[in-house]
């Protein structure tokens, strides 16, 4: 059981170690993607994107929300862990079977037979996902951030090296399949080694029934998140083809690094922390405001920065065959800034056991996103990406509702998000204004990209400090606490 008494140090320790690991994980992921982009074709990435719209269900629904239940409950026992392990494994087995059968209809769904072949292999990831739902929940509940970091590094290395090796040997799209399965298998192996939990052959059906409402809400929210994240992929793949989808998916994957490597790990830190502070409203409010400011101050400029330097980033990172990705990447950078900076709402809903309310907000958001995609699809992937970016503004509504659960309001939304957004906008406009001069003065997109990044960081830092000195004080305070944090 996590005690609130030492919670501050645990959160700082976890957040600090998470932030230190972000650079390494992002470097490995983007670096391997840049290599694969030169060994494979946009169509290869398009085919795998079509297939993974189905297999991503493994990560989202394999445990049916069971991991979150183990994290959120104040007290858990061994029987409950055994019950949720077998329930998660059963869900994984059912999903594996369903996806295997659905793979035979993939040619009709996506208009291409290759996706069916891929799904008949990738469906195995559903089984893997059900094996470690309890193990990953224990790691999050105990806030073992250092352990989680090394597991993630091992998974990224295994997945990347296997995919690159297969691609170099000429296996095409199957190299991405091999890398994905290698990553899932290594994750299972490392978590089983790290957490010495072996389930017993027992099952408490009454306990499972008592968690049904919460589990269903988690599952429903995850289903809506999945649909909102993959409806565009399904529609583009079917209507515009694998190559267009390849441009779109890689642009989205790159910007998802903002959330996947920044917002999502911090959510795992904050969910158990907020759960432990449920009885201390004032302390929880201070924690949310402080965490929200730090999160926004980092994620907003990264998203705006990706958008601002897309013209140079694409040819430098991916090569000339990916130039059609530039306008898509520019839009997704802005979207990532909004969605990532409001990600703190999710652990708030979960920690307050209001996943049903979160589900309803997600339902409205999914509807808005799907409508925007359908309306914009006839005009091409650039317009679709702009429409999806526009719908990301709805996440501000969920963010306001999340902090409202602990007595915060619109004023606090502006307090958290306002200064970073203003500073990042100034940075974006400055880079746009100096681009013609940088192109004339510097030789090649790599030098222009480096100049834009360095100048953008300087402009953002000055603008943010001018708008609010509190952010500077937040980072100074965080640095001091990290330097003197106790070992965990």
C-alpha positions as CSV (number, residue, x, y, z in Angstrom):
1,X,0.0,0.0,0.0
2,X,1.3,3.4,-1.0
3,X,1.3,5.9,2.0
4,X,0.6,9.6,1.4
5,X,3.3,10.6,3.9
6,X,6.2,9.9,1.4
7,X,4.1,10.5,-1.7
8,X,5.7,13.7,-2.7
9,X,9.2,12.2,-2.8
10,X,7.8,9.2,-4.7
11,X,6.1,11.3,-7.3
12,X,9.1,13.6,-7.8
13,X,11.4,10.5,-8.0
14,X,9.1,8.9,-10.5
15,X,8.5,12.0,-12.5
16,X,12.2,12.8,-12.5
17,X,13.3,9.4,-13.6
18,X,10.5,9.4,-16.2
19,X,11.7,12.7,-17.7
20,X,15.3,11.6,-17.8
21,X,14.3,8.4,-19.7
22,X,12.2,10.3,-22.2
23,X,15.1,11.5,-24.3
24,X,16.6,8.0,-24.6
25,X,13.4,6.3,-25.4
26,X,12.4,9.0,-28.0
27,X,15.9,8.9,-29.6
28,X,15.7,5.1,-29.9
29,X,12.1,5.1,-31.4
30,X,12.6,8.0,-33.8
31,X,16.1,6.8,-34.8
32,X,14.8,3.3,-35.6
33,X,11.8,4.7,-37.5
34,X,14.1,6.9,-39.6
35,X,16.2,3.8,-40.5
36,X,13.1,1.8,-41.4
37,X,11.6,4.6,-43.4
38,X,14.7,4.4,-45.7
39,X,14.5,0.6,-45.9
40,X,10.8,0.3,-46.5
41,X,8.1,2.0,-48.6
42,X,5.2,4.2,-47.4
43,X,2.9,1.4,-48.5
44,X,4.6,-1.0,-46.1
45,X,3.7,1.3,-43.2
46,X,0.2,1.8,-44.6
47,X,-0.4,-2.0,-44.6
48,X,0.8,-2.4,-41.0
49,X,-1.3,0.6,-40.0
50,X,-4.4,-1.1,-41.4
51,X,-3.6,-4.3,-39.5
52,X,-2.8,-2.7,-36.2
53,X,-6.1,-0.9,-36.1
54,X,-7.3,-4.3,-35.1
55,X,-4.4,-5.6,-33.0
56,X,-4.1,-2.5,-30.9
57,X,-7.2,-3.8,-29.2
58,X,-4.8,-6.1,-27.4
59,X,-3.1,-3.3,-25.5
60,X,-6.3,-1.5,-24.8
61,X,-8.8,-4.2,-24.0
62,X,-6.8,-7.3,-23.2
63,X,-7.1,-6.7,-19.5
64,X,-10.7,-5.2,-19.7
65,X,-9.7,-2.4,-17.3
66,X,-8.4,-4.9,-14.7
67,X,-5.0,-3.2,-14.3
68,X,-6.7,0.1,-13.4
69,X,-8.8,-1.6,-10.8
70,X,-5.8,-3.0,-9.1
71,X,-4.1,0.4,-9.1
72,X,-7.2,2.4,-7.9
73,X,-8.3,0.1,-5.0
74,X,-6.9,1.2,-1.6
75,X,-6.4,-2.5,-0.5
76,X,-6.0,-5.6,-2.7
77,X,-5.3,-9.2,-1.8
78,X,-3.9,-12.3,-3.5
79,X,-7.3,-13.8,-4.4
80,X,-8.3,-10.7,-6.2
81,X,-5.0,-10.7,-8.2
82,X,-5.5,-14.3,-9.1
83,X,-9.0,-13.6,-10.2
84,X,-8.1,-10.7,-12.4
85,X,-5.2,-12.6,-14.0
86,X,-7.4,-15.5,-15.2
87,X,-10.1,-13.1,-16.3
88,X,-7.5,-11.0,-18.3
89,X,-6.1,-14.1,-19.9
90,X,-9.6,-15.3,-20.9
91,X,-10.3,-12.0,-22.5
92,X,-7.0,-12.2,-24.4
93,X,-7.8,-15.7,-25.7
94,X,-11.2,-14.6,-26.9
95,X,-9.8,-11.6,-28.6
96,X,-7.2,-13.7,-30.3
97,X,-9.8,-16.0,-31.7
98,X,-12.1,-13.2,-32.8
99,X,-9.3,-11.3,-34.6
100,X,-8.1,-14.5,-36.3
101,X,-11.6,-15.1,-37.7
102,X,-12.0,-11.5,-38.7
103,X,-8.8,-11.6,-40.6
104,X,-10.5,-13.5,-43.4
105,X,-12.8,-10.5,-43.9
106,X,-9.9,-8.0,-44.0
107,X,-9.9,-7.9,-47.8
108,X,-13.5,-6.6,-47.8
109,X,-12.8,-4.2,-44.8
110,X,-9.7,-2.6,-46.2
111,X,-10.0,-3.4,-49.8
112,X,-6.6,-5.3,-49.7
113,X,-5.8,-9.0,-49.0
114,X,-2.4,-8.3,-47.5
115,X,-3.9,-7.0,-44.2
116,X,-5.6,-10.4,-43.6
117,X,-2.3,-12.2,-43.8
118,X,-0.8,-9.8,-41.4
119,X,-3.7,-10.1,-38.9
120,X,-3.4,-13.9,-38.8
121,X,0.0,-13.5,-37.3
122,X,-0.4,-10.3,-35.3
123,X,-3.4,-11.7,-33.4
124,X,-1.0,-13.5,-31.2
125,X,-0.2,-10.3,-29.4
126,X,-3.7,-10.5,-27.8
127,X,-2.6,-13.6,-25.9
128,X,0.6,-11.9,-24.8
129,X,-1.3,-8.9,-23.5
130,X,-3.4,-11.0,-21.1
131,X,-0.4,-12.6,-19.4
132,X,1.0,-9.5,-17.6
133,X,-2.0,-7.3,-16.8
134,X,-1.5,-8.0,-13.1
135,X,2.3,-7.6,-13.3
136,X,2.1,-4.2,-15.0
137,X,-0.5,-3.1,-12.4
138,X,1.7,-4.0,-9.5
139,X,4.6,-2.1,-11.0
140,X,2.4,1.0,-11.4
141,X,0.8,0.6,-8.0
142,X,4.1,0.3,-6.2
143,X,5.5,3.2,-8.3
144,X,8.6,1.2,-9.4
145,X,9.5,3.8,-12.0
146,X,13.1,2.7,-12.4
147,X,12.1,-0.8,-13.1
148,X,9.4,0.3,-15.6
149,X,12.0,2.4,-17.3
150,X,14.4,-0.4,-17.9
151,X,11.6,-2.7,-19.1
152,X,10.5,-0.1,-21.7
153,X,14.1,0.4,-22.9
154,X,14.5,-3.4,-23.3
155,X,11.3,-3.6,-25.3
156,X,12.1,-0.7,-27.6
157,X,15.6,-2.1,-28.3
158,X,14.3,-5.6,-29.0
159,X,11.5,-4.4,-31.3
160,X,13.7,-2.0,-33.2
161,X,16.6,-4.3,-33.7
162,X,14.4,-7.2,-34.9
163,X,12.5,-4.9,-37.3
164,X,15.6,-3.3,-38.8
165,X,17.3,-6.7,-39.2
166,X,14.4,-8.1,-41.1
167,X,14.0,-5.0,-43.2
168,X,17.6,-5.1,-44.2
169,X,17.2,-8.7,-45.3
170,X,14.3,-7.6,-47.6
171,X,11.3,-8.9,-45.7
172,X,9.3,-5.7,-46.4
173,X,6.2,-5.2,-44.3
174,X,6.8,-8.5,-42.5
175,X,9.8,-6.9,-40.8
176,X,7.4,-4.6,-39.0
177,X,5.3,-7.6,-37.9
178,X,8.4,-9.4,-36.6
179,X,9.4,-6.3,-34.7
180,X,6.0,-5.9,-33.1
181,X,5.8,-9.5,-31.9
182,X,9.3,-9.4,-30.6
183,X,8.5,-6.2,-28.7
184,X,5.4,-7.7,-27.1
185,X,7.1,-11.0,-26.3
186,X,10.1,-9.2,-24.6
187,X,7.7,-7.1,-22.6
188,X,5.9,-10.2,-21.3
189,X,9.2,-11.9,-20.5
190,X,10.7,-8.9,-18.7
191,X,7.6,-8.2,-16.6
192,X,7.4,-11.9,-15.6
193,X,11.0,-11.8,-14.4
194,X,10.7,-8.5,-12.7
195,X,7.5,-9.2,-10.7
196,X,7.5,-12.6,-8.9
197,X,3.8,-13.2,-9.2
198,X,2.5,-16.6,-10.2
199,X,-1.3,-17.0,-10.2
200,X,-2.9,-19.8,-8.3
201,X,-5.7,-21.9,-9.9
202,X,-8.6,-20.1,-8.2
203,X,-11.2,-17.7,-9.3
204,X,-13.5,-15.4,-7.2
205,X,-16.5,-14.8,-9.4
206,X,-18.3,-12.6,-6.8
207,X,-15.3,-10.2,-6.7
208,X,-15.2,-10.0,-10.5
209,X,-19.0,-9.3,-10.5
210,X,-18.5,-6.5,-8.0
211,X,-15.9,-4.8,-10.2
212,X,-18.1,-5.2,-13.4
213,X,-19.4,-1.6,-13.4
214,X,-15.9,-0.1,-13.0
215,X,-14.4,-2.6,-15.5
216,X,-17.1,-1.9,-18.0
217,X,-16.5,1.9,-17.7
218,X,-12.7,1.5,-18.2
219,X,-13.4,-0.9,-21.1
220,X,-15.9,1.5,-22.7
221,X,-13.6,4.5,-22.4
222,X,-10.7,2.5,-23.9
223,X,-13.0,1.4,-26.8
224,X,-14.0,4.9,-27.5
225,X,-10.3,6.0,-27.4
226,X,-9.5,3.2,-29.8
227,X,-12.2,4.2,-32.2
228,X,-11.3,7.8,-32.1
229,X,-7.6,7.0,-32.8
230,X,-8.3,4.4,-35.5
231,X,-11.4,5.5,-37.4
232,X,-9.3,7.8,-39.6
233,X,-6.8,5.0,-40.3
234,X,-9.6,2.6,-41.4
235,X,-11.3,5.2,-43.6
236,X,-8.1,6.5,-45.2
237,X,-6.8,3.0,-45.8
238,X,-10.0,1.9,-47.5
239,X,-10.6,5.2,-49.5
240,X,-7.1,6.5,-50.2
241,X,-4.9,3.4,-50.2
242,X,-1.8,2.1,-48.4
243,X,0.7,4.8,-49.6
244,X,-1.5,7.7,-48.5
245,X,-2.1,6.0,-45.2
246,X,1.6,5.5,-44.8
247,X,2.2,9.2,-44.9
248,X,-0.6,9.9,-42.5
249,X,0.3,7.1,-40.0
250,X,4.0,8.0,-39.8
251,X,3.1,11.7,-39.2
252,X,0.7,10.7,-36.4
253,X,3.2,8.2,-35.0
254,X,5.9,10.9,-34.7
255,X,3.7,13.3,-32.9
256,X,2.3,10.6,-30.7
257,X,5.8,10.4,-29.3
258,X,4.8,13.7,-27.5
259,X,2.1,11.9,-25.6
260,X,3.5,8.4,-25.6
261,X,6.9,9.5,-24.2
262,X,5.8,12.4,-22.1
263,X,2.1,12.5,-21.2
264,X,1.4,8.8,-20.9
265,X,4.3,7.9,-18.6
266,X,3.4,10.9,-16.4
267,X,-0.2,9.6,-16.3
268,X,1.2,6.4,-14.8
269,X,3.0,8.4,-12.2
270,X,0.0,10.6,-11.3
271,X,-2.8,8.1,-11.3
272,X,-1.5,6.2,-8.1
273,X,-0.4,9.5,-6.6
274,X,-3.8,11.2,-7.1
275,X,-5.5,8.0,-5.8
276,X,-3.5,8.2,-2.6
277,X,-4.5,11.9,-2.1
278,X,-8.2,11.4,-2.4
279,X,-8.9,12.4,1.2
280,X,-6.7,15.6,1.1
281,X,-8.5,18.0,-1.3
282,X,-6.2,21.1,-0.8
283,X,-3.0,19.1,-1.3
284,X,-4.5,17.3,-4.3
285,X,-5.4,20.7,-5.9
286,X,-1.9,22.0,-5.4
287,X,-0.5,18.8,-6.8
288,X,-2.7,19.0,-9.9
289,X,-1.9,22.6,-10.6
290,X,1.8,22.1,-10.2
291,X,1.9,18.9,-12.3
292,X,-0.3,20.5,-14.9
293,X,2.0,23.5,-15.3
294,X,5.1,21.3,-15.7
295,X,3.4,19.0,-18.2
296,X,2.1,21.9,-20.3
297,X,5.4,23.8,-20.2
298,X,7.1,20.8,-21.8
299,X,4.5,19.3,-24.1
300,X,3.0,22.4,-25.7
301,X,6.3,23.8,-27.1
302,X,7.3,20.3,-28.4
303,X,4.0,19.9,-30.3
304,X,4.1,23.5,-31.7
305,X,7.8,23.0,-32.5
306,X,7.2,19.9,-34.5
307,X,4.5,21.8,-36.5
308,X,6.8,24.7,-37.0
309,X,9.8,22.7,-38.4
310,X,7.9,20.1,-40.4
311,X,9.3,21.4,-43.7
312,X,12.8,20.5,-42.6
313,X,12.1,17.7,-40.2
314,X,10.5,15.3,-42.8
315,X,13.3,15.3,-45.4
316,X,16.0,15.1,-42.7
317,X,14.4,12.3,-40.7
318,X,12.6,10.3,-43.4
319,X,14.0,11.2,-46.8
320,X,12.6,12.7,-50.0
321,X,10.0,10.0,-50.6
322,X,8.1,11.2,-47.6
323,X,7.6,14.9,-48.6
324,X,3.8,14.5,-48.8
325,X,3.9,14.0,-45.1
326,X,4.9,17.6,-44.3
327,X,1.4,19.3,-44.1
328,X,0.0,16.3,-42.2
329,X,2.9,16.4,-39.6
330,X,2.4,20.2,-39.2
331,X,-1.3,19.6,-38.2
332,X,-0.6,16.7,-35.9
333,X,2.1,18.7,-34.0
334,X,-0.6,21.2,-33.0
335,X,-3.0,18.4,-32.1
336,X,-0.4,16.7,-29.9
337,X,0.3,19.9,-28.0
338,X,-3.4,20.2,-27.1
339,X,-4.1,16.5,-26.3
340,X,-0.8,16.0,-24.4
341,X,-1.1,19.1,-22.2
342,X,-4.6,18.0,-21.1
343,X,-3.7,14.4,-20.4
344,X,-3.8,15.0,-16.7
345,X,-7.6,14.8,-16.8
346,X,-7.4,11.0,-17.3
347,X,-5.7,10.1,-14.0
348,X,-8.1,12.5,-12.2
349,X,-11.1,10.7,-13.6
350,X,-9.6,7.4,-12.7
351,X,-8.4,8.3,-9.2
352,X,-11.9,9.7,-8.3
353,X,-13.5,6.5,-9.7
354,X,-15.5,8.6,-12.2
355,X,-14.6,6.5,-15.3
356,X,-18.3,6.5,-16.2
357,X,-18.2,10.3,-16.6
358,X,-15.0,10.1,-18.5
359,X,-16.7,7.6,-20.8
360,X,-19.5,10.0,-21.6
361,X,-17.1,12.8,-22.5
362,X,-15.1,10.4,-24.7
363,X,-18.3,9.3,-26.4
364,X,-19.0,12.9,-27.5
365,X,-15.4,13.4,-28.6
366,X,-15.4,10.2,-30.7
367,X,-18.6,11.3,-32.4
368,X,-17.1,14.7,-33.3
369,X,-13.9,13.1,-34.6
370,X,-15.6,10.6,-36.8
371,X,-17.9,13.2,-38.3
372,X,-14.9,15.5,-39.0
373,X,-13.1,12.6,-40.7
374,X,-16.0,11.6,-42.9
375,X,-16.7,15.2,-44.0
376,X,-13.0,15.9,-44.9
377,X,-12.0,12.6,-46.4
378,X,-12.9,13.5,-50.0
379,X,-10.4,16.3,-49.9
380,X,-7.3,14.2,-49.1
381,X,-5.1,13.4,-46.2
382,X,-3.9,17.0,-45.6
383,X,-7.5,18.2,-45.0
384,X,-8.3,15.1,-42.9
385,X,-5.3,15.8,-40.7
386,X,-6.4,19.5,-40.3
387,X,-9.9,18.3,-39.3
388,X,-8.5,15.9,-36.8
389,X,-6.3,18.6,-35.3
390,X,-9.3,20.9,-35.0
391,X,-11.3,18.3,-33.1
392,X,-8.5,17.9,-30.5
393,X,-9.7,21.2,-29.0
394,X,-12.6,19.2,-27.5
395,X,-10.0,17.7,-25.1
396,X,-10.1,21.1,-23.3
397,X,-13.7,20.3,-22.3
398,X,-12.7,17.0,-20.7
399,X,-9.7,18.7,-19.0
400,X,-12.1,21.3,-17.5
401,X,-14.4,18.5,-16.3
402,X,-11.5,16.6,-14.8
403,X,-10.1,19.4,-12.7
404,X,-13.7,20.3,-11.8
405,X,-13.9,17.1,-9.8
406,X,-11.5,18.5,-7.3
407,X,-12.9,22.0,-7.1
408,X,-10.9,23.8,-9.8
409,X,-12.4,25.9,-12.6
410,X,-11.8,27.8,-15.8
411,X,-9.4,30.2,-14.1
412,X,-7.1,27.3,-13.3
413,X,-7.3,26.0,-16.9
414,X,-6.0,29.4,-18.0
415,X,-3.4,29.3,-15.2
416,X,-2.1,26.0,-16.4
417,X,-2.3,26.2,-20.1
418,X,-2.4,29.9,-21.0
419,X,1.3,31.0,-20.7
420,X,2.8,27.9,-22.4
421,X,0.3,28.3,-25.3
422,X,1.1,32.0,-25.7
423,X,4.8,31.4,-25.6
424,X,4.7,28.5,-28.0
425,X,2.6,30.5,-30.5
426,X,5.2,33.3,-30.4
427,X,7.9,30.6,-31.1
428,X,5.9,29.2,-34.0
429,X,5.4,32.6,-35.6
430,X,9.0,33.5,-35.2
431,X,10.2,30.3,-36.9
432,X,7.8,31.0,-39.8
433,X,9.1,34.5,-40.1
434,X,12.8,33.6,-40.2
435,X,12.5,30.6,-42.5
436,X,13.1,32.4,-45.8
437,X,16.3,34.0,-44.4
438,X,17.5,30.7,-42.8
439,X,17.0,28.9,-46.1
440,X,19.1,31.5,-47.9
441,X,21.9,31.7,-45.4
442,X,22.3,28.0,-44.5
443,X,23.2,25.1,-46.7
444,X,20.8,22.2,-46.5
445,X,17.6,21.3,-44.5
446,X,19.7,19.8,-41.6
447,X,21.4,23.1,-40.8
448,X,18.1,25.0,-41.2
449,X,16.4,22.5,-38.9
450,X,19.1,22.8,-36.2
451,X,19.0,26.6,-36.4
452,X,15.2,26.6,-36.1
453,X,15.2,24.3,-33.1
454,X,17.9,26.3,-31.2
455,X,16.3,29.6,-31.9
456,X,12.8,28.3,-31.1
457,X,13.9,27.0,-27.7
458,X,15.4,30.4,-26.9
459,X,12.4,32.3,-28.0
460,X,10.0,30.0,-26.1
461,X,12.0,30.2,-22.9
462,X,12.1,34.0,-23.0
463,X,8.4,34.3,-23.9
464,X,7.3,31.9,-21.2
465,X,9.4,33.6,-18.5
466,X,8.0,36.9,-19.6
467,X,4.4,35.6,-19.5
468,X,4.8,34.0,-16.1
469,X,7.8,33.5,-13.9
470,X,6.0,30.8,-12.0
471,X,7.0,28.2,-14.6
472,X,10.7,29.0,-14.1
473,X,10.2,28.6,-10.3
474,X,8.4,25.3,-10.9
475,X,11.4,23.9,-12.8
476,X,13.9,25.2,-10.3
477,X,11.9,23.6,-7.5
478,X,11.7,20.4,-9.4
479,X,15.4,20.4,-10.1
480,X,16.3,20.9,-6.4
481,X,14.0,18.1,-5.3
482,X,15.4,15.8,-7.9
483,X,19.0,16.5,-6.8
484,X,18.2,15.7,-3.2
485,X,15.6,13.0,-3.7
486,X,16.0,9.8,-1.7
487,X,16.6,6.5,-3.4
488,X,13.5,4.4,-4.0
